């Protein structure tokens, strides 16, 4: 009952936005003498920005929104790139709790992520490929449809000088179960090797499917996958797409470094046996992060070397070689393959996946943390990845005097919360004083009590 009501409400919101959009276009195209051609709306700039052909009607656009709201899933063999210059962007969005609607915080984070992506995508058309399941498809479709409908209406309202407007994204929904079915032996075999505790997000299949995207999406050659909930885009995705041009002939996948000593720590036993190894050390072999990934699907399909590792046996082989116990799904698989065959990977500049988590900025690691973590000043970051536990030592569970956990860059303001969060945190200094015991916790609002050191 609640799902149907939510779906109907979403439809109403989207169609109100589209109705506003169409009416504004209609009245803007009426000539001053109130005479106009019957099909003048078809000759207006509407088709410079709608995901439909010029010879189609407005109804085809609203029909597309209706299919999106209803969560219509496209079979993998029918998924194609709308045009040669379209950037295909994949996002995994699944309601793993199977509730009537998405978790509120998850929905807000997803909206911010996709909205910033669409808002900054000004130079090339994009296709959003929403990877989900049958249960979540209508919820995911309604969420994205409302974003697109609202943006269209607001763009037209704000476009007082009648400039050519940016085309909204084409949207396709796919079922991740179909991707799993392309190589279930690999997916389930690798899942069995994962040592994450039961009940965590990494027990789900969709965290293990990235290595086989080339087997699933066979009608186009490039796919950019990004995290769905914790990204902030500060640049046009076309800039990220240009990184493909920097791939060497042997590179098939582009990923940024994991900006933490996570792999350095988890390679402890391997490093003990190989004291001269560079694996896990700060630099190109410190480990990879799957928040932003550029897949050259054509090269992946043609790489015999890469495809030999898509079996449980070969996966176990590379993990055992590094005495590695995986807990982060496909990210750990890519990293362990990178340790053996770094030529398969192009390392993205850190500005395209600048991670903010301070989980590993703690007393015993603070002197080496900056070597792994610092990228650049906030204004130069192109994609900010709000990952992990947070951007304060206290929020990451580091107890005692926060000063003992702070790295040199942190002390100089390199990871300043006020800057990163895009707003002024008026309680910032007060919270630090409370954490140090210089002020009583009663000065803080109740929702800020969790910042207190214990």
C-alpha positions in Angstrom: 0.0 0.0 0.0 2.7 2.5 1.0 4.8 1.6 -2.1 1.9 2.4 -4.4 1.1 5.7 -2.5 4.8 6.7 -2.7 4.8 5.9 -6.5 1.7 8.0 -7.1 3.1 10.9 -5.2 6.3 10.7 -7.1 4.4 10.7 -10.4 2.4 13.8 -9.3 5.6 15.7 -8.4 7.4 14.8 -11.6 4.4 15.7 -13.9 3.9 19.0 -12.1 7.5 19.8 -12.9 7.1 18.7 -16.6 3.8 20.5 -16.9 5.5 23.7 -15.7 8.3 23.1 -18.1 6.1 22.5 -21.2 3.9 25.5 -20.5 6.8 27.8 -20.1 8.2 26.6 -23.4 4.8 26.9 -25.1 4.2 30.5 -24.1 7.7 31.6 -24.8 7.3 30.5 -28.4 4.1 32.5 -29.1 4.8 35.5 -31.3 4.0 39.0 -30.1 0.9 39.1 -32.4 -0.3 35.9 -30.7 -0.1 34.0 -34.0 2.0 30.9 -34.1 2.4 27.7 -36.2 0.6 24.7 -34.9 3.8 22.8 -34.5 6.0 25.7 -33.4 6.8 23.9 -30.2 8.4 21.2 -32.2 10.7 23.8 -33.8 11.7 25.4 -30.5 14.8 24.7 -28.5 12.9 22.1 -26.5 14.6 19.3 -28.5 18.0 20.7 -27.8 17.6 19.5 -24.3 15.1 16.6 -24.1 16.2 13.0 -24.4 14.1 12.4 -27.5 14.5 12.9 -31.2 13.3 16.1 -32.9 10.5 14.2 -34.8 9.0 12.8 -31.6 6.3 14.4 -29.6 6.2 15.7 -26.0 4.3 12.6 -25.1 7.3 10.4 -25.8 9.2 12.3 -23.2 6.5 12.0 -20.6 6.1 8.3 -21.5 9.8 8.0 -20.8 9.4 9.5 -17.4 6.4 7.2 -16.8 8.6 4.2 -17.6 11.3 5.5 -15.3 8.8 6.1 -12.4 7.4 2.6 -12.8 10.9 1.2 -12.6 10.9 -0.5 -16.0 14.0 -2.6 -16.3 15.9 -2.9 -19.6 17.4 -6.3 -20.4 21.2 -6.2 -20.6 21.3 -7.1 -24.2 19.2 -4.1 -25.1 21.3 -1.5 -23.2 23.1 0.7 -25.7 24.8 4.1 -25.7 22.3 6.7 -27.1 25.0 8.3 -29.2 28.7 8.0 -30.0 29.6 10.9 -27.8 27.4 9.9 -24.8 29.2 9.3 -21.5 27.7 6.1 -19.9 27.7 6.4 -16.1 26.7 3.6 -13.9 25.4 3.9 -10.3 24.4 1.0 -8.0 21.3 1.8 -6.0 19.5 -1.0 -4.1 17.1 -0.9 -1.2 18.8 -3.7 0.8 16.4 -3.3 3.7 13.4 -4.0 1.4 11.4 -1.2 3.0 8.5 0.7 1.4 10.9 3.6 0.6 14.6 4.4 0.7 16.2 5.3 4.0 15.8 9.1 4.3 19.6 9.8 4.8 20.4 7.5 1.9 17.9 9.3 -0.4 19.2 12.7 0.5 22.8 11.6 -0.1 21.8 10.1 -3.4 20.0 13.2 -4.5 23.0 15.4 -3.7 25.3 13.1 -5.6 23.2 12.8 -8.8 22.1 16.4 -8.7 25.8 17.6 -8.6 26.7 15.2 -11.4 23.9 16.4 -13.7 24.4 20.1 -12.8 28.0 20.0 -13.8 27.6 17.8 -16.9 27.5 20.7 -19.4 29.5 19.6 -22.4 28.5 16.1 -23.3 25.3 14.0 -23.1 25.2 11.4 -20.4 23.3 8.1 -19.9 22.7 7.2 -16.3 22.6 3.4 -15.9 20.9 2.6 -12.6 22.0 -0.8 -11.4 19.3 -2.1 -9.0 16.9 -5.1 -8.5 13.3 -5.7 -9.2 12.1 -4.7 -5.7 14.0 -1.3 -5.7 13.5 -0.4 -9.4 10.4 1.8 -9.0 11.9 3.6 -6.0 15.1 4.3 -7.8 13.3 5.3 -10.9 11.0 7.7 -9.0 13.9 9.3 -7.2 15.8 10.0 -10.4 12.7 11.0 -12.3 11.9 13.6 -9.7 15.4 15.0 -9.9 15.3 15.3 -13.6 11.8 16.8 -13.8 12.6 19.4 -11.2 15.9 20.3 -12.8 14.2 20.8 -16.2 11.5 23.1 -14.8 14.0 25.1 -12.8 16.3 25.4 -15.7 13.6 26.8 -17.9 12.3 29.2 -15.3 15.9 30.6 -14.8 16.7 30.8 -18.5 15.3 34.3 -19.0 17.7 35.0 -21.9 16.6 31.9 -23.9 20.0 30.3 -24.0 20.4 26.8 -25.3 20.0 24.5 -22.3 21.8 21.4 -21.4 20.2 18.1 -22.4 19.1 16.1 -19.3 20.5 12.5 -19.0 19.1 9.5 -20.7 18.3 7.0 -17.9 18.3 3.2 -18.1 17.5 0.8 -15.3 19.1 -2.7 -15.2 18.8 -5.6 -12.8 22.1 -6.5 -11.1 20.9 -10.2 -11.0 21.4 -10.3 -14.7 25.0 -9.2 -14.3 25.6 -11.9 -11.7 24.2 -14.4 -14.1 26.9 -13.6 -16.6 29.5 -15.3 -14.4 27.9 -16.6 -11.2 30.9 -19.0 -10.5 33.2 -16.0 -10.1 30.8 -13.8 -8.2 29.8 -16.5 -5.7 33.2 -18.0 -5.5 34.7 -14.6 -4.5 31.9 -13.9 -2.1 32.8 -17.1 -0.3 36.4 -15.8 0.2 35.2 -12.5 1.7 35.6 -12.3 5.4 33.3 -9.4 6.2 31.1 -10.0 9.2 27.6 -11.1 8.5 25.0 -8.3 8.4 27.3 -5.8 6.7 26.7 -4.3 3.3 29.5 -6.4 1.7 27.5 -9.6 2.0 25.4 -8.6 -1.1 26.2 -9.8 -4.6 26.3 -6.4 -6.2 29.6 -5.6 -4.4 31.3 -8.3 -6.4 30.1 -7.7 -9.9 32.4 -4.9 -11.1 35.1 -7.2 -12.5 32.6 -8.7 -15.0 30.9 -5.6 -16.4 32.5 -6.2 -19.7 30.6 -9.5 -19.9 27.3 -7.8 -19.1 27.5 -4.5 -21.1 28.4 -5.7 -24.6 26.9 -3.0 -26.8 29.2 -0.1 -25.9 32.9 0.2 -25.1 33.3 2.5 -22.1 31.6 2.7 -18.7 32.2 4.9 -15.8 31.0 3.6 -12.4 30.7 5.8 -9.4 29.4 5.5 -5.8 25.8 6.3 -5.6 25.5 8.1 -2.2 28.7 9.8 -1.1 30.1 11.8 -4.0 30.1 15.6 -4.7 30.9 16.6 -8.2 32.7 19.9 -8.7 33.6 19.4 -12.3 32.1 18.3 -15.6 32.2 14.5 -16.0 33.6 15.1 -19.4 36.9 16.0 -17.7 36.9 12.6 -16.0 36.0 11.0 -19.3 39.1 12.6 -20.9 41.3 10.5 -18.7 40.6 7.6 -21.1 42.8 9.4 -23.5 45.7 9.0 -21.1 45.4 5.2 -20.9 48.5 3.4 -22.1 47.7 0.6 -24.7 47.9 -2.1 -21.9 45.6 -0.2 -19.5 42.1 -1.5 -19.3 40.7 0.0 -16.1 41.3 3.4 -14.5 41.0 3.8 -10.7 42.3 6.3 -8.1 44.4 5.3 -5.1 42.7 4.4 -1.8 43.8 7.4 0.2 44.5 5.6 3.5 47.0 3.1 4.8 44.3 0.3 4.7 46.3 -1.9 2.3 49.6 -1.1 4.0 48.1 -2.4 7.2 46.5 -5.5 5.7 49.7 -6.5 3.9 51.5 -6.7 7.3 52.3 -10.4 7.0 53.3 -10.1 3.3 55.6 -7.2 4.0 57.2 -9.1 6.9 58.2 -11.8 4.4 59.1 -9.3 1.7 60.7 -6.3 3.5 61.7 -4.6 0.2 58.3 -4.7 -1.4 56.6 -1.5 -2.6 53.2 -3.0 -2.3 51.0 -0.9 0.1 53.6 1.9 0.3 52.4 5.5 -0.5 52.4 5.9 -4.2 50.9 4.1 -7.2 50.8 0.8 -5.4 49.3 1.9 -2.2 46.0 0.2 -3.2 42.9 1.2 -5.3 39.6 2.7 -4.4 36.4 1.8 -6.3 34.5 5.0 -5.7 35.2 6.1 -9.3 36.2 3.6 -11.9 36.8 3.9 -15.6 36.2 0.7 -17.5 37.4 0.2 -21.0 34.9 -2.6 -21.7 36.3 -3.4 -25.2 39.9 -3.8 -23.9 38.6 -5.9 -21.0 36.9 -8.2 -23.4 40.0 -8.6 -25.5 42.4 -9.1 -22.6 43.2 -12.8 -22.2 45.4 -12.0 -19.2 42.6 -10.2 -17.4 40.0 -12.8 -18.1 42.1 -15.7 -16.8 41.6 -14.2 -13.3 37.8 -14.3 -13.4 37.6 -17.7 -11.6 37.4 -18.6 -7.9 40.7 -20.5 -8.2 42.7 -17.6 -9.7 41.1 -15.2 -7.2 42.1 -17.4 -4.3 45.6 -17.6 -5.8 46.2 -13.8 -5.9 44.7 -13.4 -2.4 46.9 -16.1 -1.0 50.0 -14.7 -2.7 49.6 -11.5 -0.7 48.2 -13.2 2.5 45.2 -11.0 2.1 41.8 -11.4 3.7 39.3 -9.4 1.6 36.5 -7.4 3.2 35.7 -4.7 0.7 34.3 -6.7 -2.2 35.5 -5.9 -5.7 37.8 -3.1 -4.5 40.1 -5.7 -2.8 40.0 -7.9 -6.0 41.1 -5.1 -8.2 43.8 -4.0 -5.8 45.3 -7.5 -5.5 45.3 -7.9 -9.3 47.0 -4.5 -9.5 49.7 -5.7 -7.2 50.5 -8.5 -9.7 49.7 -6.8 -13.0 49.9 -3.0 -12.5 50.1 -2.4 -16.3 46.4 -3.4 -16.5 45.5 -0.3 -14.5 45.7 3.4 -15.0 45.9 5.4 -11.8 43.5 8.3 -11.8 44.8 11.6 -10.4 43.6 11.9 -6.8 41.5 15.0 -7.6 39.0 12.7 -9.4 38.4 10.6 -6.2 39.4 12.7 -3.2 38.4 10.7 -0.2 37.6 12.5 3.1 37.6 9.8 5.8 40.0 10.2 8.7 39.5 6.7 10.0 43.2 6.0 9.9 44.4 9.4 11.2 45.1 8.1 14.7 47.9 8.4 17.1 49.9 5.4 16.0 49.5 6.3 12.3 49.4 10.1 12.2 53.1 10.5 11.1 52.5 8.6 7.9 48.8 9.3 7.3 49.4 12.4 5.2 51.6 10.5 2.8 48.6 8.3 1.9 45.8 10.8 2.3 46.5 14.4 1.3 45.6 15.3 -2.3 45.1 19.0 -2.8 43.3 22.0 -1.5 39.5 21.7 -1.6 39.0 24.1 -4.4 41.1 22.0 -6.8 39.3 18.8 -6.1 37.1 17.6 -9.0 35.1 14.8 -7.3 34.9 14.7 -3.5 34.2 11.3 -2.0 32.7 11.4 1.5 33.7 7.9 2.5 34.3 6.1 5.7 33.5 7.3 9.2 33.9 11.1 8.8 36.1 14.1 8.9 36.8 14.5 12.6 39.0 12.2 14.7 36.2 12.0 17.3 33.6 10.9 14.7 35.9 8.0 13.8 36.0 6.7 17.3 39.5 8.0 18.3 39.2 8.7 22.0 41.0 11.0 24.3 42.6 14.3 23.4 42.0 14.9 19.7 45.4 16.6 19.4 47.2 13.2 19.8 45.5 11.9 16.6 46.1 15.0 14.4 48.5 14.8 11.5 50.6 17.8 10.4 48.4 18.5 7.4 45.3 18.3 9.6 46.7 20.8 12.1 47.4 23.2 9.2 43.8 23.1 8.1 44.3 20.8 5.1 41.3 18.6 6.0 39.3 21.5 7.5 35.7 20.4 8.1 34.4 23.9 7.6 35.8 24.0 4.1 35.0 20.5 3.1 31.4 20.6 4.2 30.7 23.8 2.1 29.3 25.6 5.1 30.5 27.3 8.2 30.4 25.1 11.3 29.8 27.7 13.9 30.3 25.2 16.8 33.7 23.9 15.4 36.0 25.6 17.9 33.5 25.1 20.8 33.4 21.3 20.0 37.2 21.1 20.0 37.3 22.9 23.4 34.7 20.5 24.8 36.7 17.5 23.5 39.8 18.8 25.2 37.9 19.4 28.5 38.3 23.1 28.4 34.5 23.6 28.3 31.6 21.7 29.8 29.5 19.6 27.4 26.4 21.5 28.4 27.3 24.3 26.0 26.7 21.9 23.1 23.3 21.2 21.5 22.1 17.6 22.2 22.8 16.5 18.6 26.4 17.5 19.0 27.2 15.5 22.1 28.8 12.7 20.1 31.8 14.9 19.5 32.8 14.7 23.1 36.0 12.8 23.8 35.7 9.9 26.3 
